[in-house]
Amino acid sequence: MKKKLVILNKSFDKDINRSWNLYKSVEKHNKDNIPFYLSVPEKDYKLFREKFPKNIVIFTDEEIWKLAKLDIKKIKKLLGWQQQQIIKLCFYKMNLSENYVTLDSDSYFFKDFYKSLFLSDDGIPFTIKNRKDNFDFKYAEKLWKEDGGMLDGKSVSLLESFVAIKESLGGNIQDNNWNCYVSTYGIWSSKALKSLEEKIKKDKNWNFYDIIKYSPYELQWYGQWIDLSGVIPLKYIGDIFCIINGEENYKNNLKRYINIEKDFKFKKYFGVSLQTRLKSGKIKYEVPKTFKFWIRNKLRNIRHIIKYYVFGKI
């Protein structure tokens, strides 16, 4: 019998410490005991098997691609992050669950969560949609009309990439109705993915490899198709992870974010996503034991509370 919801972490050898930290945070905060799975390259399987408990099921990327009847040699010519996107799209082929959540290794939960974080009361998976009041939208908006997207191997604006996706799915690109479905995590409906796969096969004779090679934004393909097709009801959710982008951003803001669990401004988040390359991947969210930092943090929280209750914003 299929499960209602599972969690998948796609990883590889250099991210094993990050995956371990993610797993431990899931183990601590996963109050509904949502099953946790890993997918790793075949060459890294032994490394992960020795690290993780026996009850954690680990798949190889190759077995997932094989089940999806994709050309593995062609996939391995893509960049690693593009290969990862194909795994996320193809995982429904494992026939394990009606829905699943994909988490990157640089994510980490600091708050308890339940199935209701990802599924509505009637069991419909939420569709992730970025809005202008989201924490990281300024960064995404900057890329919207500048170089920041990819299309058929060329560098283009993010908007141009998204236009091509909508057009490929039969959408009206003249209606100026644009949504960004890209995020640091994914919530997927197996039913919607099957429908998307059938659509691209029928119209373009494409598979999941082809769409990622063309425009590598798996969540945009998925979200846009749900929007256009109505294959499942649209129930929107924003980011549940606070995003820290880039090495410089990390260095400049670590002290600000390190006490994020207790910071009033970030109460709506359930975790953090450190989108940066850190040598060990061993992130500890601990309050620096200095009186100066404690005072500064308290004053900042008071400021956020005043802004929220007096001015209605954070």
C-alpha positions as a Markdown table, in Angstrom:
| # | Residue | x | y | z |
|---|---|---|---|---|
| 1 | Met | 0.0 | 0.0 | 0.0 |
| 2 | Lys | 1.3 | 3.4 | -0.9 |
| 3 | Lys | 2.2 | 5.9 | 1.8 |
| 4 | Lys | 0.6 | 9.3 | 1.9 |
| 5 | Leu | 3.8 | 11.2 | 2.2 |
| 6 | Val | 7.6 | 10.5 | 2.4 |
| 7 | Ile | 10.8 | 12.7 | 2.5 |
| 8 | Leu | 13.6 | 12.3 | 0.0 |
| 9 | Asn | 17.1 | 13.8 | 0.3 |
| 10 | Lys | 19.2 | 13.6 | -2.9 |
| 11 | Ser | 22.9 | 13.7 | -1.9 |
| 12 | Phe | 26.4 | 12.7 | -2.9 |
| 13 | Asp | 29.7 | 12.1 | -1.2 |
| 14 | Lys | 30.8 | 15.7 | -0.6 |
| 15 | Asp | 27.5 | 16.4 | 1.1 |
| 16 | Ile | 27.4 | 13.5 | 3.4 |
| 17 | Asn | 27.9 | 15.6 | 6.5 |
| 18 | Arg | 25.2 | 18.0 | 5.4 |
| 19 | Ser | 22.8 | 15.1 | 4.8 |
| 20 | Trp | 23.6 | 13.7 | 8.2 |
| 21 | Asn | 22.8 | 17.0 | 9.8 |
| 22 | Leu | 19.5 | 17.2 | 7.9 |
| 23 | Tyr | 18.6 | 13.6 | 8.8 |
| 24 | Lys | 19.3 | 14.3 | 12.5 |
| 25 | Ser | 17.1 | 17.4 | 12.4 |
| 26 | Val | 14.3 | 15.5 | 10.7 |
| 27 | Glu | 14.7 | 12.7 | 13.3 |
| 28 | Lys | 14.3 | 15.3 | 16.1 |
| 29 | His | 11.5 | 17.4 | 14.7 |
| 30 | Asn | 9.5 | 14.9 | 12.5 |
| 31 | Lys | 6.5 | 14.4 | 14.8 |
| 32 | Asp | 4.4 | 12.4 | 12.4 |
| 33 | Asn | 7.3 | 10.0 | 11.6 |
| 34 | Ile | 7.2 | 10.7 | 7.9 |
| 35 | Pro | 9.6 | 8.1 | 6.3 |
| 36 | Phe | 13.0 | 9.5 | 5.2 |
| 37 | Tyr | 14.8 | 8.2 | 2.1 |
| 38 | Leu | 18.1 | 9.0 | 0.5 |
| 39 | Ser | 19.2 | 8.8 | -3.1 |
| 40 | Val | 22.9 | 8.9 | -3.9 |
| 41 | Pro | 25.2 | 8.0 | -6.9 |
| 42 | Glu | 26.0 | 4.3 | -7.1 |
| 43 | Lys | 29.6 | 5.0 | -6.4 |
| 44 | Asp | 28.7 | 6.6 | -3.1 |
| 45 | Tyr | 26.2 | 4.0 | -1.9 |
| 46 | Lys | 28.7 | 2.2 | 0.4 |
| 47 | Leu | 29.8 | 5.4 | 2.0 |
| 48 | Phe | 26.3 | 6.4 | 2.9 |
| 49 | Arg | 25.2 | 2.9 | 3.9 |
| 50 | Glu | 28.0 | 2.8 | 6.5 |
| 51 | Lys | 27.1 | 6.3 | 7.9 |
| 52 | Phe | 23.3 | 6.0 | 8.1 |
| 53 | Pro | 21.2 | 3.6 | 10.3 |
| 54 | Lys | 20.1 | 0.4 | 8.7 |
| 55 | Asn | 16.4 | 1.4 | 8.8 |
| 56 | Ile | 17.0 | 4.3 | 6.4 |
| 57 | Val | 16.4 | 3.1 | 2.9 |
| 58 | Ile | 19.0 | 4.4 | 0.4 |
| 59 | Phe | 18.4 | 4.3 | -3.3 |
| 60 | Thr | 20.9 | 4.8 | -6.1 |
| 61 | Asp | 20.4 | 7.5 | -8.7 |
| 62 | Glu | 21.0 | 4.9 | -11.4 |
| 63 | Glu | 18.2 | 2.6 | -10.3 |
| 64 | Ile | 15.7 | 5.5 | -10.3 |
| 65 | Trp | 16.8 | 6.7 | -13.7 |
| 66 | Lys | 16.6 | 3.1 | -15.0 |
| 67 | Leu | 13.1 | 2.7 | -13.7 |
| 68 | Ala | 12.2 | 5.9 | -15.5 |
| 69 | Lys | 13.7 | 4.4 | -18.7 |
| 70 | Leu | 16.1 | 7.3 | -19.2 |
| 71 | Asp | 19.5 | 7.2 | -20.9 |
| 72 | Ile | 21.9 | 7.2 | -17.9 |
| 73 | Lys | 24.9 | 8.0 | -20.1 |
| 74 | Lys | 23.2 | 11.2 | -21.4 |
| 75 | Ile | 22.2 | 12.2 | -17.9 |
| 76 | Lys | 25.7 | 11.9 | -16.5 |
| 77 | Lys | 26.9 | 14.4 | -19.1 |
| 78 | Leu | 24.7 | 17.1 | -17.4 |
| 79 | Leu | 25.9 | 19.1 | -14.4 |
| 80 | Gly | 25.4 | 17.6 | -11.0 |
| 81 | Trp | 22.6 | 19.9 | -9.9 |
| 82 | Gln | 20.7 | 19.1 | -13.2 |
| 83 | Gln | 21.1 | 15.4 | -12.5 |
| 84 | Gln | 19.6 | 16.1 | -9.1 |
| 85 | Gln | 16.6 | 17.8 | -10.6 |
| 86 | Ile | 15.9 | 14.7 | -12.7 |
| 87 | Ile | 16.0 | 12.5 | -9.6 |
| 88 | Lys | 13.4 | 14.7 | -7.9 |
| 89 | Leu | 11.1 | 14.5 | -10.9 |
| 90 | Cys | 11.5 | 10.7 | -11.4 |
| 91 | Phe | 11.2 | 9.6 | -7.8 |
| 92 | Tyr | 7.5 | 9.1 | -8.1 |
| 93 | Lys | 8.3 | 6.1 | -10.4 |
| 94 | Met | 9.4 | 4.2 | -7.2 |
| 95 | Asn | 5.7 | 3.9 | -6.4 |
| 96 | Leu | 6.3 | 4.4 | -2.7 |
| 97 | Ser | 4.0 | 7.3 | -1.9 |
| 98 | Glu | 1.1 | 9.4 | -3.3 |
| 99 | Asn | 3.2 | 12.5 | -2.4 |
| 100 | Tyr | 6.7 | 13.3 | -1.4 |
| 101 | Val | 8.9 | 16.2 | -0.1 |
| 102 | Thr | 12.4 | 16.7 | -1.5 |
| 103 | Leu | 15.0 | 18.4 | 0.7 |
| 104 | Asp | 18.5 | 19.6 | -0.3 |
| 105 | Ser | 21.4 | 18.6 | 2.0 |
| 106 | Asp | 22.1 | 22.2 | 3.0 |
| 107 | Ser | 18.7 | 22.4 | 4.7 |
| 108 | Tyr | 18.2 | 21.9 | 8.4 |
| 109 | Phe | 15.0 | 21.9 | 10.6 |
| 110 | Phe | 14.9 | 23.7 | 13.9 |
| 111 | Lys | 11.2 | 23.5 | 14.6 |
| 112 | Asp | 8.7 | 20.5 | 15.0 |
| 113 | Phe | 6.7 | 19.7 | 11.9 |
| 114 | Tyr | 3.8 | 17.5 | 10.9 |
| 115 | Lys | 2.3 | 16.2 | 7.6 |
| 116 | Ser | 0.1 | 19.2 | 7.7 |
| 117 | Leu | 3.1 | 21.4 | 6.9 |
| 118 | Phe | 3.1 | 19.8 | 3.4 |
| 119 | Leu | -0.5 | 18.6 | 2.9 |
| 120 | Ser | -3.8 | 20.4 | 3.3 |
| 121 | Asp | -6.6 | 19.0 | 5.6 |
| 122 | Asp | -8.1 | 17.1 | 2.6 |
| 123 | Gly | -4.7 | 15.5 | 1.7 |
| 124 | Ile | -3.8 | 17.7 | -1.2 |
| 125 | Pro | -0.1 | 18.6 | -1.4 |
| 126 | Phe | 0.7 | 22.3 | -1.3 |
| 127 | Thr | 2.2 | 23.9 | -4.4 |
| 128 | Ile | 5.2 | 26.1 | -3.6 |
| 129 | Lys | 4.8 | 29.7 | -4.9 |
| 130 | Asn | 7.2 | 32.5 | -4.2 |
| 131 | Arg | 5.6 | 35.9 | -3.4 |
| 132 | Lys | 7.0 | 39.4 | -3.2 |
| 133 | Asp | 6.8 | 39.5 | 0.5 |
| 134 | Asn | 9.0 | 36.4 | 0.9 |
| 135 | Phe | 12.3 | 36.8 | 2.6 |
| 136 | Asp | 14.5 | 36.1 | -0.4 |
| 137 | Phe | 12.4 | 37.5 | -3.2 |
| 138 | Lys | 14.7 | 40.6 | -3.7 |
| 139 | Tyr | 17.5 | 38.2 | -4.7 |
| 140 | Ala | 15.2 | 36.3 | -7.1 |
| 141 | Glu | 13.7 | 39.5 | -8.5 |
| 142 | Lys | 17.2 | 40.8 | -9.3 |
| 143 | Leu | 17.7 | 37.8 | -11.5 |
| 144 | Trp | 14.2 | 38.0 | -13.0 |
| 145 | Lys | 15.3 | 40.3 | -15.9 |
| 146 | Glu | 19.0 | 39.8 | -15.8 |
| 147 | Asp | 21.3 | 36.9 | -16.5 |
| 148 | Gly | 20.4 | 34.2 | -14.0 |
| 149 | Gly | 18.5 | 31.7 | -16.1 |
| 150 | Met | 19.4 | 29.0 | -18.6 |
| 151 | Leu | 17.7 | 27.9 | -21.8 |
| 152 | Asp | 18.9 | 25.2 | -24.1 |
| 153 | Gly | 22.4 | 25.6 | -22.8 |
| 154 | Lys | 22.5 | 29.4 | -23.1 |
| 155 | Ser | 22.6 | 32.0 | -20.4 |
| 156 | Val | 19.4 | 34.1 | -20.4 |
| 157 | Ser | 17.2 | 35.9 | -18.0 |
| 158 | Leu | 15.2 | 33.9 | -15.5 |
| 159 | Leu | 12.0 | 35.4 | -17.0 |
| 160 | Glu | 13.0 | 34.1 | -20.4 |
| 161 | Ser | 13.6 | 30.6 | -19.0 |
| 162 | Phe | 10.1 | 30.6 | -17.3 |
| 163 | Val | 8.4 | 32.0 | -20.5 |
| 164 | Ala | 9.9 | 29.0 | -22.4 |
| 165 | Ile | 8.5 | 26.6 | -19.8 |
| 166 | Lys | 5.1 | 28.0 | -19.9 |
| 167 | Glu | 5.0 | 28.1 | -23.7 |
| 168 | Ser | 6.3 | 24.5 | -23.9 |
| 169 | Leu | 3.3 | 23.4 | -21.7 |
| 170 | Gly | 0.8 | 25.2 | -23.9 |
| 171 | Gly | 0.3 | 28.2 | -21.8 |
| 172 | Asn | -0.6 | 31.7 | -23.0 |
| 173 | Ile | 2.6 | 33.8 | -22.7 |
| 174 | Gln | 0.7 | 37.0 | -23.5 |
| 175 | Asp | -1.4 | 37.0 | -20.4 |
| 176 | Asn | 1.4 | 38.5 | -18.2 |
| 177 | Asn | 0.5 | 36.0 | -15.5 |
| 178 | Trp | 3.8 | 34.9 | -14.1 |
| 179 | Asn | 4.5 | 33.0 | -11.0 |
| 180 | Cys | 7.8 | 31.7 | -9.6 |
| 181 | Tyr | 7.6 | 28.2 | -8.3 |
| 182 | Val | 11.3 | 27.7 | -7.6 |
| 183 | Ser | 12.3 | 27.1 | -4.0 |
| 184 | Thr | 14.9 | 25.3 | -1.9 |
| 185 | Tyr | 12.6 | 22.4 | -1.2 |
| 186 | Gly | 9.9 | 20.6 | -3.2 |
| 187 | Ile | 6.4 | 19.2 | -2.5 |
| 188 | Trp | 5.4 | 16.7 | -5.2 |
| 189 | Ser | 2.2 | 14.9 | -6.2 |
| 190 | Ser | 2.8 | 11.6 | -8.0 |
| 191 | Lys | -0.5 | 12.1 | -9.8 |
| 192 | Ala | 0.6 | 15.6 | -11.1 |
| 193 | Leu | 4.1 | 14.3 | -12.1 |
| 194 | Lys | 2.5 | 11.4 | -14.1 |
| 195 | Ser | 0.3 | 13.9 | -15.8 |
| 196 | Leu | 3.3 | 16.2 | -16.6 |
| 197 | Glu | 5.2 | 13.3 | -18.0 |
| 198 | Glu | 2.3 | 12.3 | -20.3 |
| 199 | Lys | 1.9 | 15.9 | -21.4 |
| 200 | Ile | 5.6 | 16.4 | -22.5 |
| 201 | Lys | 5.6 | 13.0 | -24.1 |
| 202 | Lys | 2.5 | 13.6 | -26.2 |
| 203 | Asp | 3.3 | 17.2 | -27.2 |
| 204 | Lys | 7.1 | 17.2 | -27.6 |
| 205 | Asn | 8.1 | 13.5 | -27.4 |
| 206 | Trp | 10.2 | 14.7 | -24.4 |
| 207 | Asn | 11.0 | 13.0 | -21.1 |
| 208 | Phe | 12.2 | 14.5 | -17.8 |
| 209 | Tyr | 15.8 | 14.5 | -19.1 |
| 210 | Asp | 14.8 | 16.6 | -22.1 |
| 211 | Ile | 13.0 | 19.3 | -20.1 |
| 212 | Ile | 15.8 | 19.7 | -17.6 |
| 213 | Lys | 18.3 | 19.9 | -20.5 |
| 214 | Tyr | 16.1 | 22.6 | -22.1 |
| 215 | Ser | 15.3 | 24.7 | -19.1 |
| 216 | Pro | 16.7 | 23.4 | -15.8 |
| 217 | Tyr | 14.0 | 24.4 | -13.3 |
| 218 | Glu | 12.2 | 21.3 | -12.2 |
| 219 | Leu | 9.8 | 23.1 | -9.7 |
| 220 | Gln | 8.9 | 25.7 | -12.3 |
| 221 | Trp | 7.9 | 22.9 | -14.8 |
| 222 | Tyr | 5.9 | 21.2 | -12.0 |
| 223 | Gly | 4.2 | 24.3 | -10.6 |
| 224 | Gln | 3.4 | 25.8 | -14.0 |
| 225 | Trp | 1.8 | 22.5 | -15.1 |
| 226 | Ile | -0.4 | 22.4 | -12.0 |
| 227 | Asp | -1.4 | 26.0 | -12.7 |
| 228 | Leu | -2.3 | 25.3 | -16.3 |
| 229 | Ser | -3.8 | 21.9 | -16.0 |
| 230 | Gly | -5.6 | 21.9 | -12.7 |
| 231 | Val | -4.6 | 18.2 | -12.3 |
| 232 | Ile | -4.7 | 18.8 | -8.6 |
| 233 | Pro | -6.2 | 21.8 | -6.7 |
| 234 | Leu | -3.9 | 24.7 | -6.3 |
| 235 | Lys | -3.2 | 25.3 | -2.6 |
| 236 | Tyr | -0.2 | 27.6 | -2.3 |
| 237 | Ile | 2.5 | 27.7 | 0.3 |
| 238 | Gly | 5.7 | 29.8 | 0.5 |
| 239 | Asp | 9.1 | 29.0 | 1.8 |
| 240 | Ile | 9.4 | 27.1 | 5.0 |
| 241 | Phe | 13.2 | 27.6 | 5.1 |
| 242 | Cys | 15.0 | 30.8 | 5.7 |
| 243 | Ile | 17.6 | 31.1 | 2.9 |
| 244 | Ile | 21.2 | 32.3 | 3.2 |
| 245 | Asn | 22.7 | 32.8 | -0.3 |
| 246 | Gly | 26.4 | 32.8 | -1.1 |
| 247 | Glu | 29.7 | 32.7 | 0.8 |
| 248 | Glu | 29.9 | 36.4 | 1.4 |
| 249 | Asn | 26.3 | 36.6 | 2.6 |
| 250 | Tyr | 27.0 | 33.8 | 5.0 |
| 251 | Lys | 30.1 | 35.4 | 6.4 |
| 252 | Asn | 28.4 | 38.8 | 6.8 |
| 253 | Asn | 25.2 | 37.5 | 8.4 |
| 254 | Leu | 26.1 | 34.3 | 10.3 |
| 255 | Lys | 25.9 | 36.1 | 13.7 |
| 256 | Arg | 22.5 | 37.4 | 12.7 |
| 257 | Tyr | 21.1 | 34.0 | 11.7 |
| 258 | Ile | 22.8 | 31.8 | 14.2 |
| 259 | Asn | 20.1 | 32.4 | 16.8 |
| 260 | Ile | 17.3 | 32.1 | 14.2 |
| 261 | Glu | 15.2 | 29.7 | 16.3 |
| 262 | Lys | 14.6 | 32.5 | 18.9 |
| 263 | Asp | 14.5 | 35.4 | 16.5 |
| 264 | Phe | 11.0 | 36.9 | 16.2 |
| 265 | Lys | 11.4 | 37.9 | 12.6 |
| 266 | Phe | 11.9 | 34.3 | 11.5 |
| 267 | Lys | 9.1 | 32.6 | 13.5 |
| 268 | Lys | 7.3 | 31.6 | 10.3 |
| 269 | Tyr | 10.2 | 29.4 | 9.2 |
| 270 | Phe | 10.7 | 25.8 | 10.2 |
| 271 | Gly | 14.4 | 25.6 | 9.2 |
| 272 | Val | 17.3 | 27.2 | 7.4 |
| 273 | Ser | 18.9 | 26.6 | 4.0 |
| 274 | Leu | 22.5 | 27.5 | 3.8 |
| 275 | Gln | 23.1 | 27.8 | 0.1 |
| 276 | Thr | 26.8 | 28.0 | 0.3 |
| 277 | Arg | 29.8 | 25.7 | 0.2 |
| 278 | Leu | 31.2 | 25.1 | 3.7 |
| 279 | Lys | 34.1 | 22.8 | 4.2 |
| 280 | Ser | 32.8 | 20.4 | 6.8 |
| 281 | Gly | 29.0 | 20.9 | 6.4 |
| 282 | Lys | 28.9 | 20.6 | 10.2 |
| 283 | Ile | 26.6 | 23.5 | 11.1 |
| 284 | Lys | 25.7 | 24.2 | 14.7 |
| 285 | Tyr | 23.0 | 26.7 | 15.5 |
| 286 | Glu | 24.1 | 27.8 | 18.9 |
| 287 | Val | 23.9 | 31.2 | 20.6 |
| 288 | Pro | 27.4 | 32.7 | 21.0 |
| 289 | Lys | 28.1 | 32.9 | 24.7 |
| 290 | Thr | 28.8 | 36.6 | 24.9 |
| 291 | Phe | 26.8 | 39.2 | 26.8 |
| 292 | Lys | 27.2 | 41.7 | 24.0 |
| 293 | Phe | 25.6 | 39.4 | 21.4 |
| 294 | Trp | 22.8 | 38.5 | 23.8 |
| 295 | Ile | 21.9 | 42.2 | 24.4 |
| 296 | Arg | 22.1 | 43.0 | 20.6 |
| 297 | Asn | 19.8 | 40.0 | 19.8 |
| 298 | Lys | 17.3 | 41.0 | 22.5 |
| 299 | Leu | 17.1 | 44.5 | 21.2 |
| 300 | Arg | 16.7 | 43.4 | 17.6 |
| 301 | Asn | 13.8 | 41.1 | 18.6 |
| 302 | Ile | 12.1 | 43.9 | 20.5 |
| 303 | Arg | 12.4 | 46.1 | 17.4 |
| 304 | His | 10.8 | 43.4 | 15.2 |
| 305 | Ile | 7.9 | 43.0 | 17.7 |
| 306 | Ile | 7.3 | 46.8 | 17.8 |
| 307 | Lys | 7.3 | 47.0 | 14.0 |
| 308 | Tyr | 4.9 | 44.0 | 13.7 |
| 309 | Tyr | 2.3 | 45.2 | 16.2 |
| 310 | Val | 2.6 | 48.9 | 15.6 |
| 311 | Phe | 3.2 | 49.1 | 11.9 |
| 312 | Gly | 1.8 | 45.7 | 10.9 |
| 313 | Lys | 5.0 | 44.5 | 9.2 |
| 314 | Ile | 8.3 | 42.9 | 10.0 |
